[in-house]
Amino acid sequence: MTEPRCRAGTKSREGEATLSGGLLRIYGIGVLIIGDSGIGKSESSLELIARGHKFVSDDVVHVRRDGPGRLVGAAPSLSRNFMEIRGLGIINIKEIFGPRSISPKSRIDLIIRLKKWRHGLELDRLGLKVPEDEVILGEKVPQLFIPVAPGRNIATLIEVACKVHLLREKGYHAPHEIMKRLDRALS
């Protein structure tokens, strides 16, 4: 049997994987936030928790298959409720924000990949191309890319990305709507 594709991961074995990233529940969906070290994953997660979203794990996520098409992630027991923030060190999310800020586990419904913006980086500015799904433990998980640059509010962009994902799940695609309007205006 071939090893499952898992670019976001660090280790995997049959039915389980250990991924590098943070996991939160945002608007009821499990969101795995991944990206290069120092890109702002934990700081963005901290802002999202302060806005009332639920924290599952920071930096390391244990993932297991929980039925067909269903992946569930949780924090390792050693680091459960803890987050590392550069300049502050290790903080306890449950102690700072209270027990309602924590979720012990979550499905993984969406991957947000933070990518450092650089001049010449090709982006689909209209959103007509949906990025290729990430495959974890043989399961496809939709993903969205968010370019990170000074002055961008990444937490807000992650919230909006989650809402875009929820709308797509219902069949609504804003880029398709505007293209239809454009076609009507041109005909």
N, C-alpha and C positions, 0 to 999 in steps of 0.2 A: 504494500500500500504506500502511496506517495505521501510525503509530508504536506499538510495543508498549507496553502499560501497564507502568510500572515505577516505582511510587511510591518504592521504596527507592533508586532509582538517581539518578545525577547526569547521566549522558550515556548515550546508546545509539546504535548504528548496526547495520546488518544483521548479525545473528549474534553481536554483541558488545555488552557494556554495561560501564560503570564505575559501581560502586555505592559508596555511603558506608556503611561498617559494618565489622565484623570477621568473619573466617571461621576456624573451628576444626573439628577432627575430635573429636567427643565420642561415645564408645561406638561408634565405627566409622561414624558418620553425619556428613555435612558440615552444619554449623550456621552460618548467617549471622545475626549478632547486630546488630540495627539499633535506632535510637532517637535521640532528640534529643541534641545536643552537651552533654557534661557529665553525662549521666545515669548513667554508670558502665560503659559497654561495655568499655573497655580494662581497667579494674580488675577487672571480673568475669572477663574473658578471662585476665588474669594469674593469678588464683586458680585457674582451671580448668587452666591450663598447669602450675602448681605441683602440681596433683593428678594430673598424668600425661597429660592430654589434649594433642592436637597442635595447634600453632599454624600457621596458613597465612598470614593477613594481618590487619593492623590498619588501620583508618580508611578504606582504599581497597581495593576488590576488583575485579579485572578478571574479567568473566564472559564465557564463550563457550558457545555451543550445541555439544554434543559428541554429536550423534545425537538421535533423537526422544525427548523426555521426559527428556533428560539435560543438565544445566547443570554446568559446571566453573568453579571460581573459583581465582584465584591472586593473589599480591601483585605489584604493579608491581616491576620489577627494581630500581629505585632504593631502595625501602623494604623489600625482602625481608629477613626475619628481624628487623626493627626494629619497636618499639612505642613510642608516646609515652604517658608516665604523668605526669599533672600532679603537680608537686612533685619528680619525679625526672628529668624530661626524656626524652630518647631512650635506650632501652635495647635491647641486642641479645639477643633470646631464645635464640638458638643458643649464644652465649657463656655465658649465665647458666645455662641448663638443659640444655645439651648438644644434640648433633645429633639425638637421638631425640625431642626435643620439637618438631621441625619436620616439616611435611609441605609439599612444594613446591606442591601443588595439591590440590583436593578437589572431589568432587561437591557440589552444594548440594541437600540433602535436606529441610531444615527451616529456617524463618526464625523467630527469636525476636525479637519486637518489645518492647523495654523502653519502658514508658510511665510517666511520673511519676504517682504516685497522688495524687489530690486528693479532698477531700470531695465527694460527689455523683457520683463516677465510677461509672458503671454497670458492674458486673462480673457475669459468669455464674458465680456461686459454686459451682454444682454441676458445671459442665463439660458440660452437656447440649447447648450450642450450640458447634459447632466453628467457629472464625473462618473467614471467607472466605479462600480461597487467594490468595496474592500471585501476580501474573503477571509473569514476567521473560522477556523475549525470546520471548513467546508461550507460554511453558511455565508451568504452574501449579505452585506450590511451597506445601506446607502451612505455615501459620504459627500461632504461639501468642503470646499477649500475656502479659507479666509486669509487674504494677504494681510500681514502685520506690518504696520509702518507707524512712525511717530505721529501722534495726534488722532489715531483711529481708536474709537471706543470698542474694543474687542468684545467685551461683555454684551453690549447692546447688539453688536453684529451677530453674536452667537444666539441671542434670544430671537432675533429676526430670522436667522437661518433655521431655527427650530420651528417657527411659525410657517416658513416657506415649506419645510418638510411636511408639516401637518396638512397644509393646503394641497400639496402634491399627492399625498396619500388619499385625499378626497377627490382627486382628479382635476384640481385647478392649477393652471400654470400661467402666471402673469405674462411671461414672454410670448406664449402662444396667443393670448388675448390681444396683446398690442400688435402682434403680427397680423391677426385677423382684421383689426381696425385699420392698420396701414393698407392692407390689401383692398378693403372696402373703399378707403379714401382715394386710392389710386385707380380704382375701376370706374 
